[in-house]
Amino acid sequence: MSAGSTLLQTSMILKYKDGVDSSGRAITKRQTFSNLKIDAVPQDLYDVAKEIENLLGKTLSEIIRQDESGITNS
C-alpha cells in the first residue's frame, strides 16, 4: 500500500511593511485570503496580489501560496 494526497484547500498570504514602531523596527503585517481555487496557477495569484497591493497602497514583501492536503493510505 502506498500513501497518496489530495489537495483540499489553497490560500494566499500577503506580507507587507506597515511603518516602524517606537524602537525603529519595521512593522510587518500579513493578510490571508482563503478558499482560493485549488487549480489557480501562480501567475493568476501573482496578478491578483499585485492588484491588492495597489489597493493597499503598500509594497508587498512576500506572496505565499499555502496548500493544504489530506493524506490517505490507498
Backbone atoms as SQL, in Angstrom:
CREATE TABLE atoms (id INTEGER PRIMARY KEY, chain TEXT, resi INTEGER, resn TEXT, atom TEXT, x REAL, y REAL, z REAL);
INSERT INTO atoms VALUES
  (1, 'A', 1, 'MET', 'N', 0.832, -1.179, 0.000),
  (2, 'A', 1, 'MET', 'CA', 0.000, 0.000, 0.000),
  (3, 'A', 1, 'MET', 'C', 0.880, 1.248, 0.000),
  (4, 'A', 2, 'SER', 'N', 0.427, 2.242, -0.706),
  (5, 'A', 2, 'SER', 'CA', 1.186, 3.491, -0.738),
  (6, 'A', 2, 'SER', 'C', 0.283, 4.653, -0.346),
  (7, 'A', 3, 'ALA', 'N', 0.882, 5.633, 0.270),
  (8, 'A', 3, 'ALA', 'CA', 0.135, 6.826, 0.692),
  (9, 'A', 3, 'ALA', 'C', -0.022, 7.780, -0.483),
  (10, 'A', 4, 'GLY', 'N', -1.130, 8.475, -0.493),
  (11, 'A', 4, 'GLY', 'CA', -1.387, 9.479, -1.516),
  (12, 'A', 4, 'GLY', 'C', -1.935, 10.728, -0.858),
  (13, 'A', 5, 'SER', 'N', -1.987, 11.792, -1.605),
  (14, 'A', 5, 'SER', 'CA', -2.502, 13.041, -1.045),
  (15, 'A', 5, 'SER', 'C', -3.533, 13.658, -1.985),
  (16, 'A', 6, 'THR', 'N', -4.447, 14.394, -1.378),
  (17, 'A', 6, 'THR', 'CA', -5.477, 15.101, -2.111),
  (18, 'A', 6, 'THR', 'C', -5.469, 16.555, -1.664),
  (19, 'A', 7, 'LEU', 'N', -5.357, 17.461, -2.613),
  (20, 'A', 7, 'LEU', 'CA', -5.351, 18.884, -2.297),
  (21, 'A', 7, 'LEU', 'C', -6.740, 19.289, -1.824),
  (22, 'A', 8, 'LEU', 'N', -6.817, 19.883, -0.630),
  (23, 'A', 8, 'LEU', 'CA', -8.092, 20.236, -0.020),
  (24, 'A', 8, 'LEU', 'C', -8.410, 21.723, -0.102),
  (25, 'A', 9, 'GLN', 'N', -7.389, 22.558, 0.083),
  (26, 'A', 9, 'GLN', 'CA', -7.630, 23.999, 0.159),
  (27, 'A', 9, 'GLN', 'C', -6.370, 24.759, -0.223),
  (28, 'A', 10, 'THR', 'N', -6.557, 25.925, -0.838),
  (29, 'A', 10, 'THR', 'CA', -5.454, 26.809, -1.195),
  (30, 'A', 10, 'THR', 'C', -5.731, 28.197, -0.634),
  (31, 'A', 11, 'SER', 'N', -4.691, 28.788, -0.038),
  (32, 'A', 11, 'SER', 'CA', -4.770, 30.148, 0.493),
  (33, 'A', 11, 'SER', 'C', -3.591, 30.956, -0.033),
  (34, 'A', 12, 'MET', 'N', -3.732, 32.266, 0.003),
  (35, 'A', 12, 'MET', 'CA', -2.646, 33.166, -0.379),
  (36, 'A', 12, 'MET', 'C', -2.407, 34.122, 0.786),
  (37, 'A', 13, 'ILE', 'N', -1.140, 34.246, 1.167),
  (38, 'A', 13, 'ILE', 'CA', -0.753, 35.138, 2.258),
  (39, 'A', 13, 'ILE', 'C', 0.091, 36.261, 1.671),
  (40, 'A', 14, 'LEU', 'N', -0.298, 37.489, 1.975),
  (41, 'A', 14, 'LEU', 'CA', 0.449, 38.658, 1.510),
  (42, 'A', 14, 'LEU', 'C', 1.100, 39.319, 2.706),
  (43, 'A', 15, 'LYS', 'N', 2.405, 39.552, 2.632),
  (44, 'A', 15, 'LYS', 'CA', 3.138, 40.226, 3.696),
  (45, 'A', 15, 'LYS', 'C', 3.623, 41.578, 3.186),
  (46, 'A', 16, 'TYR', 'N', 3.536, 42.579, 4.070),
  (47, 'A', 16, 'TYR', 'CA', 3.993, 43.910, 3.689),
  (48, 'A', 16, 'TYR', 'C', 4.409, 44.678, 4.940),
  (49, 'A', 17, 'LYS', 'N', 5.290, 45.665, 4.733),
  (50, 'A', 17, 'LYS', 'CA', 5.728, 46.526, 5.827),
  (51, 'A', 17, 'LYS', 'C', 4.736, 47.663, 5.986),
  (52, 'A', 18, 'ASP', 'N', 4.414, 47.969, 7.257),
  (53, 'A', 18, 'ASP', 'CA', 3.416, 48.997, 7.549),
  (54, 'A', 18, 'ASP', 'C', 3.983, 49.985, 8.560),
  (55, 'A', 19, 'GLY', 'N', 5.119, 50.580, 8.227),
  (56, 'A', 19, 'GLY', 'CA', 5.727, 51.574, 9.097),
  (57, 'A', 19, 'GLY', 'C', 6.752, 50.976, 10.043),
  (58, 'A', 20, 'VAL', 'N', 7.096, 51.763, 11.063),
  (59, 'A', 20, 'VAL', 'CA', 8.066, 51.333, 12.074),
  (60, 'A', 20, 'VAL', 'C', 7.486, 51.589, 13.461),
  (61, 'A', 21, 'ASP', 'N', 7.963, 50.802, 14.430),
  (62, 'A', 21, 'ASP', 'CA', 7.490, 51.007, 15.800),
  (63, 'A', 21, 'ASP', 'C', 8.355, 52.059, 16.493),
  (64, 'A', 22, 'SER', 'N', 8.112, 52.285, 17.774),
  (65, 'A', 22, 'SER', 'CA', 8.829, 53.329, 18.515),
  (66, 'A', 22, 'SER', 'C', 10.324, 53.041, 18.650),
  (67, 'A', 23, 'SER', 'N', 10.723, 51.779, 18.459),
  (68, 'A', 23, 'SER', 'CA', 12.136, 51.409, 18.522),
  (69, 'A', 23, 'SER', 'C', 12.810, 51.457, 17.160),
  (70, 'A', 24, 'GLY', 'N', 12.053, 51.803, 16.132),
  (71, 'A', 24, 'GLY', 'CA', 12.619, 51.893, 14.790),
  (72, 'A', 24, 'GLY', 'C', 12.597, 50.583, 14.021),
  (73, 'A', 25, 'ARG', 'N', 11.968, 49.539, 14.582),
  (74, 'A', 25, 'ARG', 'CA', 11.875, 48.248, 13.884),
  (75, 'A', 25, 'ARG', 'C', 10.671, 48.263, 12.953),
  (76, 'A', 26, 'ALA', 'N', 10.846, 47.617, 11.818),
  (77, 'A', 26, 'ALA', 'CA', 9.772, 47.563, 10.819),
  (78, 'A', 26, 'ALA', 'C', 8.589, 46.763, 11.358),
  (79, 'A', 27, 'ILE', 'N', 7.393, 47.270, 11.106),
  (80, 'A', 27, 'ILE', 'CA', 6.165, 46.556, 11.449),
  (81, 'A', 27, 'ILE', 'C', 5.730, 45.803, 10.204),
  (82, 'A', 28, 'THR', 'N', 5.668, 44.480, 10.309),
  (83, 'A', 28, 'THR', 'CA', 5.266, 43.646, 9.186),
  (84, 'A', 28, 'THR', 'C', 3.862, 43.129, 9.446),
  (85, 'A', 29, 'LYS', 'N', 2.993, 43.305, 8.466),
  (86, 'A', 29, 'LYS', 'CA', 1.625, 42.794, 8.563),
  (87, 'A', 29, 'LYS', 'C', 1.425, 41.735, 7.499),
  (88, 'A', 30, 'ARG', 'N', 0.415, 40.918, 7.720),
  (89, 'A', 30, 'ARG', 'CA', 0.081, 39.878, 6.753),
  (90, 'A', 30, 'ARG', 'C', -1.418, 39.753, 6.652),
  (91, 'A', 31, 'GLN', 'N', -1.862, 39.478, 5.452),
  (92, 'A', 31, 'GLN', 'CA', -3.274, 39.233, 5.201),
  (93, 'A', 31, 'GLN', 'C', -3.391, 37.896, 4.497),
  (94, 'A', 32, 'THR', 'N', -4.356, 37.107, 4.937),
  (95, 'A', 32, 'THR', 'CA', -4.584, 35.793, 4.351),
  (96, 'A', 32, 'THR', 'C', -5.908, 35.789, 3.589),
  (97, 'A', 33, 'PHE', 'N', -5.869, 35.273, 2.390),
  (98, 'A', 33, 'PHE', 'CA', -7.052, 35.116, 1.550),
  (99, 'A', 33, 'PHE', 'C', -7.262, 33.613, 1.365),
  (100, 'A', 34, 'SER', 'N', -8.339, 33.107, 1.944),
  (101, 'A', 34, 'SER', 'CA', -8.599, 31.663, 1.953),
  (102, 'A', 34, 'SER', 'C', -9.599, 31.273, 0.872),
  (103, 'A', 35, 'ASN', 'N', -9.729, 29.969, 0.719),
  (104, 'A', 35, 'ASN', 'CA', -10.704, 29.366, -0.195),
  (105, 'A', 35, 'ASN', 'C', -10.521, 29.796, -1.648),
  (106, 'A', 36, 'LEU', 'N', -9.258, 29.875, -2.072),
  (107, 'A', 36, 'LEU', 'CA', -8.979, 30.161, -3.476),
  (108, 'A', 36, 'LEU', 'C', -9.219, 28.906, -4.299),
  (109, 'A', 37, 'LYS', 'N', -9.328, 29.073, -5.595),
  (110, 'A', 37, 'LYS', 'CA', -9.464, 27.906, -6.467),
  (111, 'A', 37, 'LYS', 'C', -8.223, 27.037, -6.310),
  (112, 'A', 38, 'ILE', 'N', -8.454, 25.759, -6.109),
  (113, 'A', 38, 'ILE', 'CA', -7.341, 24.828, -5.896),
  (114, 'A', 38, 'ILE', 'C', -6.432, 24.769, -7.119),
  (115, 'A', 39, 'ASP', 'N', -7.003, 24.916, -8.306),
  (116, 'A', 39, 'ASP', 'CA', -6.205, 24.806, -9.529),
  (117, 'A', 39, 'ASP', 'C', -5.678, 26.159, -10.032),
  (118, 'A', 40, 'ALA', 'N', -5.711, 27.188, -9.182),
  (119, 'A', 40, 'ALA', 'CA', -5.199, 28.506, -9.585),
  (120, 'A', 40, 'ALA', 'C', -3.711, 28.409, -9.920),
  (121, 'A', 41, 'VAL', 'N', -3.340, 29.011, -11.042),
  (122, 'A', 41, 'VAL', 'CA', -1.930, 28.981, -11.457),
  (123, 'A', 41, 'VAL', 'C', -1.175, 30.137, -10.790),
  (124, 'A', 42, 'PRO', 'N', 0.130, 29.971, -10.582),
  (125, 'A', 42, 'PRO', 'CA', 0.916, 31.003, -9.901),
  (126, 'A', 42, 'PRO', 'C', 0.778, 32.395, -10.521),
  (127, 'A', 43, 'GLN', 'N', 0.720, 32.492, -11.838),
  (128, 'A', 43, 'GLN', 'CA', 0.623, 33.809, -12.485),
  (129, 'A', 43, 'GLN', 'C', -0.670, 34.514, -12.100),
  (130, 'A', 44, 'ASP', 'N', -1.764, 33.757, -12.006),
  (131, 'A', 44, 'ASP', 'CA', -3.037, 34.362, -11.609),
  (132, 'A', 44, 'ASP', 'C', -2.982, 34.873, -10.174),
  (133, 'A', 45, 'LEU', 'N', -2.391, 34.087, -9.279),
  (134, 'A', 45, 'LEU', 'CA', -2.253, 34.525, -7.890),
  (135, 'A', 45, 'LEU', 'C', -1.378, 35.774, -7.805),
  (136, 'A', 46, 'TYR', 'N', -0.304, 35.790, -8.579),
  (137, 'A', 46, 'TYR', 'CA', 0.580, 36.948, -8.596),
  (138, 'A', 46, 'TYR', 'C', -0.158, 38.192, -9.088),
  (139, 'A', 47, 'ASP', 'N', -0.915, 38.060, -10.156),
  (140, 'A', 47, 'ASP', 'CA', -1.659, 39.197, -10.713),
  (141, 'A', 47, 'ASP', 'C', -2.661, 39.747, -9.699),
  (142, 'A', 48, 'VAL', 'N', -3.366, 38.860, -9.028),
  (143, 'A', 48, 'VAL', 'CA', -4.332, 39.292, -8.006),
  (144, 'A', 48, 'VAL', 'C', -3.603, 39.982, -6.854),
  (145, 'A', 49, 'ALA', 'N', -2.486, 39.416, -6.428),
  (146, 'A', 49, 'ALA', 'CA', -1.709, 40.006, -5.329),
  (147, 'A', 49, 'ALA', 'C', -1.246, 41.416, -5.691),
  (148, 'A', 50, 'LYS', 'N', -0.826, 41.625, -6.921),
  (149, 'A', 50, 'LYS', 'CA', -0.376, 42.959, -7.341),
  (150, 'A', 50, 'LYS', 'C', -1.524, 43.955, -7.356),
  (151, 'A', 51, 'GLU', 'N', -2.722, 43.510, -7.724),
  (152, 'A', 51, 'GLU', 'CA', -3.884, 44.397, -7.671),
  (153, 'A', 51, 'GLU', 'C', -4.231, 44.755, -6.228),
  (154, 'A', 52, 'ILE', 'N', -4.138, 43.783, -5.329),
  (155, 'A', 52, 'ILE', 'CA', -4.387, 44.049, -3.911),
  (156, 'A', 52, 'ILE', 'C', -3.328, 45.006, -3.373),
  (157, 'A', 53, 'GLU', 'N', -2.087, 44.843, -3.826),
  (158, 'A', 53, 'GLU', 'CA', -1.008, 45.751, -3.436),
  (159, 'A', 53, 'GLU', 'C', -1.365, 47.192, -3.804),
  (160, 'A', 54, 'ASN', 'N', -1.903, 47.403, -4.989),
  (161, 'A', 54, 'ASN', 'CA', -2.317, 48.740, -5.421),
  (162, 'A', 54, 'ASN', 'C', -3.411, 49.294, -4.523),
  (163, 'A', 55, 'LEU', 'N', -4.374, 48.449, -4.149),
  (164, 'A', 55, 'LEU', 'CA', -5.463, 48.886, -3.281),
  (165, 'A', 55, 'LEU', 'C', -4.971, 49.223, -1.870),
  (166, 'A', 56, 'LEU', 'N', -4.013, 48.435, -1.372),
  (167, 'A', 56, 'LEU', 'CA', -3.460, 48.679, -0.039),
  (168, 'A', 56, 'LEU', 'C', -2.618, 49.947, 0.016),
  (169, 'A', 57, 'GLY', 'N', -1.957, 50.239, -1.083),
  (170, 'A', 57, 'GLY', 'CA', -1.030, 51.362, -1.096),
  (171, 'A', 57, 'GLY', 'C', 0.270, 51.035, -0.376),
  (172, 'A', 58, 'LYS', 'N', 0.551, 49.764, -0.210),
  (173, 'A', 58, 'LYS', 'CA', 1.778, 49.277, 0.441),
  (174, 'A', 58, 'LYS', 'C', 2.502, 48.357, -0.530),
  (175, 'A', 59, 'THR', 'N', 3.816, 48.270, -0.400),
  (176, 'A', 59, 'THR', 'CA', 4.598, 47.377, -1.243),
  (177, 'A', 59, 'THR', 'C', 4.674, 46.001, -0.588),
  (178, 'A', 60, 'LEU', 'N', 4.281, 44.966, -1.338),
  (179, 'A', 60, 'LEU', 'CA', 4.340, 43.611, -0.807),
  (180, 'A', 60, 'LEU', 'C', 5.787, 43.160, -0.690),
  (181, 'A', 61, 'SER', 'N', 6.103, 42.526, 0.436),
  (182, 'A', 61, 'SER', 'CA', 7.446, 41.979, 0.606),
  (183, 'A', 61, 'SER', 'C', 7.477, 40.486, 0.303),
  (184, 'A', 62, 'GLU', 'N', 6.290, 39.855, 0.338),
  (185, 'A', 62, 'GLU', 'CA', 6.245, 38.414, 0.082),
  (186, 'A', 62, 'GLU', 'C', 4.825, 37.998, -0.299),
  (187, 'A', 63, 'ILE', 'N', 4.744, 37.081, -1.250),
  (188, 'A', 63, 'ILE', 'CA', 3.485, 36.467, -1.650),
  (189, 'A', 63, 'ILE', 'C', 3.659, 34.968, -1.427),
  (190, 'A', 64, 'ILE', 'N', 2.805, 34.386, -0.596),
  (191, 'A', 64, 'ILE', 'CA', 2.943, 32.973, -0.240),
  (192, 'A', 64, 'ILE', 'C', 1.688, 32.224, -0.655),
  (193, 'A', 65, 'ARG', 'N', 1.877, 31.115, -1.317),
  (194, 'A', 65, 'ARG', 'CA', 0.765, 30.202, -1.604),
  (195, 'A', 65, 'ARG', 'C', 0.847, 29.080, -0.580),
  (196, 'A', 66, 'GLN', 'N', -0.265, 28.843, 0.099),
  (197, 'A', 66, 'GLN', 'CA', -0.308, 27.807, 1.123),
  (198, 'A', 66, 'GLN', 'C', -1.350, 26.770, 0.718),
  (199, 'A', 67, 'ASP', 'N', -0.885, 25.553, 0.453),
  (200, 'A', 67, 'ASP', 'CA', -1.777, 24.464, 0.071),
  (201, 'A', 67, 'ASP', 'C', -1.942, 23.510, 1.244),
  (202, 'A', 68, 'GLU', 'N', -3.169, 23.033, 1.435),
  (203, 'A', 68, 'GLU', 'CA', -3.456, 22.065, 2.484),
  (204, 'A', 68, 'GLU', 'C', -3.909, 20.784, 1.806),
  (205, 'A', 69, 'SER', 'N', -3.254, 19.676, 2.179),
  (206, 'A', 69, 'SER', 'CA', -3.565, 18.396, 1.570),
  (207, 'A', 69, 'SER', 'C', -3.951, 17.383, 2.639),
  (208, 'A', 70, 'GLY', 'N', -4.809, 16.465, 2.260),
  (209, 'A', 70, 'GLY', 'CA', -5.136, 15.327, 3.111),
  (210, 'A', 70, 'GLY', 'C', -4.348, 14.132, 2.630),
  (211, 'A', 71, 'ILE', 'N', -3.815, 13.355, 3.547),
  (212, 'A', 71, 'ILE', 'CA', -3.015, 12.182, 3.207),
  (213, 'A', 71, 'ILE', 'C', -3.811, 10.929, 3.557),
  (214, 'A', 72, 'THR', 'N', -3.877, 10.038, 2.581),
  (215, 'A', 72, 'THR', 'CA', -4.601, 8.782, 2.789),
  (216, 'A', 72, 'THR', 'C', -3.723, 7.615, 2.400),
  (217, 'A', 73, 'ASN', 'N', -4.068, 6.465, 2.899),
  (218, 'A', 73, 'ASN', 'CA', -3.358, 5.242, 2.549),
  (219, 'A', 73, 'ASN', 'C', -4.235, 4.476, 1.576),
  (220, 'A', 74, 'SER', 'N', -3.755, 4.372, 0.336),
  (221, 'A', 74, 'SER', 'CA', -4.598, 3.696, -0.656),
  (222, 'A', 74, 'SER', 'C', -4.048, 2.357, -1.068);
